């Protein structure tokens, strides 16, 4: 239950963060 839920949150938050910071760092953080 929590896996997909956290994945969706991380994806939406990661999208907003990547707009600000740049995608590479956020992608690495989400990948770990």
N, CA, C and O atoms as a printed pandas DataFrame, in Angstrom:
     atom_number atom_name residue_name chain_id  residue_number  x_coord  y_coord  z_coord
0              1         N          UNK        A               1    0.830   -1.201    0.000
1              2        CA          UNK        A               1    0.000    0.000    0.000
2              3         C          UNK        A               1    0.866    1.254    0.000
3              4         O          UNK        A               1    0.670    2.164   -0.806
4              5         N          UNK        A               2    1.836    1.284    0.927
5              6        CA          UNK        A               2    2.651    2.497    1.063
6              7         C          UNK        A               2    3.641    2.666   -0.088
7              8         O          UNK        A               2    3.997    3.793   -0.433
8              9         N          UNK        A               3    4.083    1.576   -0.677
9             10        CA          UNK        A               3    5.057    1.675   -1.769
10            11         C          UNK        A               3    4.572    2.544   -2.922
11            12         O          UNK        A               3    5.213    3.546   -3.241
12            13         N          UNK        A               4    3.443    2.184   -3.564
13            14        CA          UNK        A               4    2.936    3.007   -4.666
14            15         C          UNK        A               4    2.551    4.414   -4.227
15            16         O          UNK        A               4    2.721    5.370   -4.984
16            17         N          UNK        A               5    2.031    4.545   -3.005
17            18        CA          UNK        A               5    1.609    5.858   -2.511
18            19         C          UNK        A               5    2.802    6.793   -2.384
19            20         O          UNK        A               5    2.760    7.933   -2.846
20            21         N          UNK        A               6    3.873    6.301   -1.752
21            22        CA          UNK        A               6    5.087    7.100   -1.610
22            23         C          UNK        A               6    5.715    7.351   -2.981
23            24         O          UNK        A               6    6.263    8.426   -3.227
24            25         N          UNK        A               7    5.637    6.378   -3.858
25            26        CA          UNK        A               7    6.156    6.560   -5.212
26            27         C          UNK        A               7    5.456    7.695   -5.938
27            28         O          UNK        A               7    6.100    8.499   -6.613
28            29         N          UNK        A               8    4.127    7.760   -5.799
29            30        CA          UNK        A               8    3.373    8.832   -6.447
30            31         C          UNK        A               8    3.734   10.186   -5.855
31            32         O          UNK        A               8    3.907   11.163   -6.585
32            33         N          UNK        A               9    3.847   10.245   -4.526
33            34        CA          UNK        A               9    4.231   11.503   -3.880
34            35         C          UNK        A               9    5.626   11.926   -4.310
35            36         O          UNK        A               9    5.853   13.096   -4.621
36            37         N          UNK        A              10    6.559   10.988   -4.332
37            38        CA          UNK        A              10    7.930   11.313   -4.719
38            39         C          UNK        A              10    7.977   11.796   -6.165
39            40         O          UNK        A              10    8.752   12.691   -6.503
40            41         N          UNK        A              11    7.140   11.196   -7.017
41            42        CA          UNK        A              11    7.146   11.581   -8.421
42            43         C          UNK        A              11    6.614   12.997   -8.597
43            44         O          UNK        A              11    7.196   13.794   -9.333
44            45         N          UNK        A              12    5.499   13.314   -7.917
45            46        CA          UNK        A              12    4.924   14.656   -8.044
46            47         C          UNK        A              12    5.835   15.703   -7.418
47            48         O          UNK        A              12    6.061   16.764   -7.999
48            49         N          UNK        A              13    6.361   15.402   -6.221
49            50        CA          UNK        A              13    7.281   16.333   -5.564
50            51         C          UNK        A              13    8.571   16.456   -6.371
51            52         O          UNK        A              13    9.119   17.551   -6.500
52            53         N          UNK        A              14    9.058   15.347   -6.913
53            54        CA          UNK        A              14   10.272   15.370   -7.719
54            55         C          UNK        A              14   10.101   16.222   -8.969
55            56         O          UNK        A              14   11.036   16.907   -9.385
56            57         N          UNK        A              15    8.908   16.187   -9.575
57            58        CA          UNK        A              15    8.655   17.015  -10.749
58            59         C          UNK        A              15    8.749   18.496  -10.414
59            60         O          UNK        A              15    9.360   19.263  -11.157
60            61         N          UNK        A              16    8.145   18.904   -9.292
61            62        CA          UNK        A              16    8.197   20.305   -8.877
62            63         C          UNK        A              16    9.624   20.711   -8.531
63            64         O          UNK        A              16   10.069   21.803   -8.884
64            65         N          UNK        A              17   10.340   19.823   -7.837
65            66        CA          UNK        A              17   11.724   20.128   -7.468
66            67         C          UNK        A              17   12.623   20.202   -8.694
67            68         O          UNK        A              17   13.522   21.040   -8.757
68            69         N          UNK        A              18   12.386   19.332   -9.664
69            70        CA          UNK        A              18   13.238   19.330  -10.849
70            71         C          UNK        A              18   13.062   20.622  -11.639
71            72         O          UNK        A              18   14.006   21.093  -12.273
72            73         N          UNK        A              19   11.851   21.203  -11.606
73            74        CA          UNK        A              19   11.649   22.491  -12.254
74            75         C          UNK        A              19   12.514   23.563  -11.611
75            76         O          UNK        A              19   13.017   24.452  -12.298
76            77         N          UNK        A              20   12.688   23.487  -10.304
77            78        CA          UNK        A              20   13.490   24.496   -9.611
78            79         C          UNK        A              20   14.982   24.209   -9.702
79            80         O          UNK        A              20   15.770   25.077  -10.077
80            81         N          UNK        A              21   15.364   22.980   -9.354
81            82        CA          UNK        A              21   16.781   22.688   -9.133
82            83         C          UNK        A              21   17.482   22.167  -10.374
83            84         O          UNK        A              21   18.684   22.369  -10.545
84            85         N          UNK        A              22   16.741   21.502  -11.230
85            86        CA          UNK        A              22   17.379   20.780  -12.333
86            87         C          UNK        A              22   17.216   19.289  -12.124
87            88         O          UNK        A              22   17.374   18.797  -11.008
88            89         N          UNK        A              23   16.900   18.564  -13.189
89            90        CA          UNK        A              23   16.407   17.204  -13.062
90            91         C          UNK        A              23   17.415   16.191  -12.569
91            92         O          UNK        A              23   17.021   15.191  -11.969
92            93         N          UNK        A              24   18.717   16.407  -12.798
93            94        CA          UNK        A              24   19.676   15.329  -12.543
94            95         C          UNK        A              24   19.727   14.962  -11.076
95            96         O          UNK        A              24   19.655   13.783  -10.729
96            97         N          UNK        A              25   19.848   15.954  -10.209
97            98        CA          UNK        A              25   19.975   15.670   -8.772
98            99         C          UNK        A              25   18.696   15.029   -8.248
99           100         O          UNK        A              25   18.752   14.060   -7.491
100          101         N          UNK        A              26   17.549   15.560   -8.644
101          102        CA          UNK        A              26   16.277   15.033   -8.161
102          103         C          UNK        A              26   16.072   13.603   -8.655
103          104         O          UNK        A              26   15.574   12.750   -7.921
104          105         N          UNK        A              27   16.456   13.351   -9.895
105          106        CA          UNK        A              27   16.314   11.999  -10.432
106          107         C          UNK        A              27   17.160   11.014   -9.639
107          108         O          UNK        A              27   16.710    9.905   -9.351
108          109         N          UNK        A              28   18.377   11.406   -9.283
109          110        CA          UNK        A              28   19.236   10.529   -8.490
110          111         C          UNK        A              28   18.636   10.273   -7.119
111          112         O          UNK        A              28   18.668    9.144   -6.631
112          113         N          UNK        A              29   18.087   11.311   -6.492
113          114        CA          UNK        A              29   17.497   11.154   -5.161
114          115         C          UNK        A              29   16.293   10.228   -5.232
115          116         O          UNK        A              29   16.125    9.371   -4.365
116          117         N          UNK        A              30   15.441   10.386   -6.261
117          118        CA          UNK        A              30   14.279    9.525   -6.393
118          119         C          UNK        A              30   14.688    8.093   -6.715
119          120         O          UNK        A              30   13.992    7.150   -6.340
120          121         N          UNK        A              31   15.812    7.925   -7.407
121          122        CA          UNK        A              31   16.240    6.597   -7.830
122          123         C          UNK        A              31   16.705    5.764   -6.651
123          124         O          UNK        A              31   16.538    4.544   -6.655
124          125         N          UNK        A              32   17.281    6.395   -5.646
125          126        CA          UNK        A              32   17.796    5.677   -4.477
126          127         C          UNK        A              32   16.646    5.170   -3.605
127          128         O          UNK        A              32   16.883    4.540   -2.574
